[in-house]
Every structure is written in structure tokens, then in C-alpha cells.
Amino acid sequence: MKNHPVLYSYRRCPYAMRARMAIVCSGVQVEQREIVFWDKPEPMLQASPKGTVPVLVLPDNSVIDESRDIMFWALQQNKQVAEELLPASNELQEQVNAWIDRNDNEFKEWLDKYKYADRFPENTQQYYRQQGESFLKEVEETLGNRGYLVEDKLSVADMALFPFIRQFVNVDKSWFAEADCPQIKNWLSQRLESPVFKAVMKNRPVWQEGHLPLWVDEPSLSTKNEFTAKSLGINYGK
Ligand SMILES: N[C@@H](CCC(=O)N[C@@H](CS)C(=O)NCC(=O)O)C(=O)O
């Protein structure tokens, strides 16, 4: 049994990004194990046979394998961070959940079809983009009213959604450059420039049995070589 939590993660997965960001905000020391989809580690599959990331295994071996639940778990570990980022009332909690539900169940489908349009030839890529755009329109209006999704300050909802909107935008950056959504542009660039996002997007080696722990937050490491060296217990020029 480990005495720290372990997160199985994949760098470019937006669900895993939101989980990692919440963990960084919480300040809790969690080991991050980078995986690849074509060779998922046995301990991850034993903990969560559904085989999706992120998966968090707690020291008592209980498992949290939904990104939203990992975010809430992480933020609740730190009272001050919970007060800042978690909804303060049931009504706000419902709003947060509604945004995450619509993102994960509705927008994500159009994002995947837009991104991989050649796999869904029954409609054009432009059609899929337009479906996603109607969700973006609502995000744009909401941000126009209060700057953030749920309150007039950053909350777990913004953190949960922006990795998906980032992916949507990255499918065709020239389209986004012309798109009439100044609020989203501003909100997204703030999130992308935030230290917490930068902290969770560093390149790491794929985890292997026997590696020394690499934490989700490793402020003193930046390159993949540095992460590899730490995982192997080698001093790498620092
Ligand atoms: N509802 C899950 C969805 C997680 C999910 O679908 N993750 C994708 C990666 S972005 C995955 O692990 N897919 C497994 C695979 O492709 O084998 C959550 O919120 O954690």
C-alpha cells in the first residue's frame, strides 16, 4: 500500500488535464503515472477496469475514476482552495454540474466528430463545428454577463470546461481567429497562460514499474529529460 495517492494520466486528455489542475491547486502530493492508451498499466486496469484516464488510487486503495469526482476530491482537500473554487451553495453546485454535464455529454461528442470528421462521413466537418458552436455561443453569452461560467470569479466549472474548448479551437485555429467570440478568446487565453495549466502540460516519460514517484506538481522540473532522470533516480544537472 502506498502512503500517497496515485493518478494515472495522459498528457493530452482533457479529462486528465482538469484532474491534474485541481490536484495542483489543492497542493496535495499525488504521484502522476503517465500512460499510453495502447499499453495501459496493469495496476491501473486492476483499479479501474473501464480503462479510461484519469484514475486516482487513494492510499486506502479506494478508487476515483471520473475526472469530475477527482476534481472535487482534490479541491476539498484544501479548505482555502475549496472556498475559492468550489460552489458555495447548492444552487451554484447545480450550475457547475449542469455545465460539466453539457460539456461532457453534448459538446464533447461534437468536438470528437469535428476533430475526426473523416471518421464520421455522414456529415461534413463544418456541420460538426456548427453543432459545437451553438454550445460555444452559450458560453460566450455567459462569460459576457459575468466573466466566468458560474460566478464572477474563477471556479471549478471554468477549470473543467476550458481544456475541451481549447481542443475545439485547436482543430482550426484560423477559423477561431476569425470567430466572433471575444469573451471566450479572452477567458481561454487567461486559462492557457495560467501557471496551473502550464504546470500540468509538461512532457513526461511513460510510467514503468519501479520508477521513482513523479508528482503531479513538479515546479523544479521542466523538460522530459529532467522528469526521466528523476524517475530513474539520476542527478540531471540540477
Ligand atoms: N467520464 C470520464 C471520461 C474519461 C475519458 O474518456 N478519457 C479518455 C481519454 S481523453 C480515455 O481514457 N479513453 C480510453 C481509451 O481511449 O482507451 C471522466 O470524466 O474521467
The ligand as a Gaussian input file, in Angstrom:
#p B3LYP/6-31G(d) Opt

LIG

0 1
 N      -16.069000      10.225000     -17.953000
 C      -14.640000      10.018000     -17.904000
 C      -14.101000      10.082000     -19.338000
 C      -12.600000       9.848000     -19.414000
 C      -12.172000       9.501000     -20.831000
 O      -12.982000       9.185000     -21.710000
 N      -10.852000       9.545000     -21.073000
 C      -10.347000       9.095000     -22.353000
 C       -9.144000       9.907000     -22.800000
 S       -9.475000      11.606000     -23.152000
 C       -9.837000       7.673000     -22.240000
 O       -9.190000       7.349000     -21.259000
 N      -10.106000       6.811000     -23.211000
 C       -9.645000       5.442000     -23.148000
 C       -9.075000       4.950000     -24.413000
 O       -9.055000       5.708000     -25.405000
 O       -8.624000       3.809000     -24.439000
 C      -14.005000      11.048000     -16.981000
 O      -14.566000      12.149000     -16.836000
 O      -12.969000      10.769000     -16.361000

